[in-house]
């Protein structure tokens, strides 16, 4: 509860649908370790009819961090 309050984390909402929605998602470990506030949060919407998400971009553009953030937050 303290960590959630300090970092502005929100409680997940559980439902029966096959749907993921994340708004301004931030990787909790990177959030703590970044010295500057240049870290960009991620938004993700996956509906029932979207089983695949293709993430493209340049090297060091944040693709891996986005995938790790989604996986970690989904697990948490």
N, C-alpha and C positions, 0 to 999 in steps of 0.2 A: 504494500500500500504506500509506503514511504517513497520507494523508487518511482512508482507510478505517478504520485503527486509531484515529485521533484521534476520529472521529465515530461509531464503532460500526456502520459499514456492514457488510452481509453480502454474500457472494458469491451471485449468482443461481444457481438450479438449472435447467438446461435440460432439456426433455423434448419428446416428440413430440406430446403431447396439445394440444388447443385449450383451454387452461385458464390463467387468471391468478390468482395468489394473492399478496397483499401483506399483511404484518402489520406494524403500527406504521410505515408508510411516511411519510417526512418529505422534503419538498422540500429538496435540498441547499443551494440558494442562500438560501432563506428561513431555513433552520436557522442559517446563519452570520450573516445580517443582523438577526435578531430580537434585540432588547436584553433581552427578558424571556423566561422559559420558558413563556409562556402559549400557545405554539403547540401545537395538538393534532395528533397523528399520525393517520393514516388506515389503516383495514383495508379490503381489497377481495378479494372472491371472485367470480370469473366462471367458471362451468362450461361445458362444451361446448354445452349447450342454452340458454345465455344469451348472445345476441349483442348485446343492447341493455341498457344500464344507465341508469335514470332517476335523476338526482340532483336533489332538491328542497330548498328551505330559504329562509330569509330573506336579504335583501340583506346582503352582507358576512358571510355565514355559512360561507364556505370552499368553495363549489362550484367556482369557477374554480381555486383552489389545488389542490383534489383532482384535477381533470382534468389540470392541468399536471404534478402529481406523478406520476400514473399514466403519462402520456405520456413524461415525461423518464426515469423509472426503467425503463420498457419499452425505450426507446431505448438506454439505457446498458447 
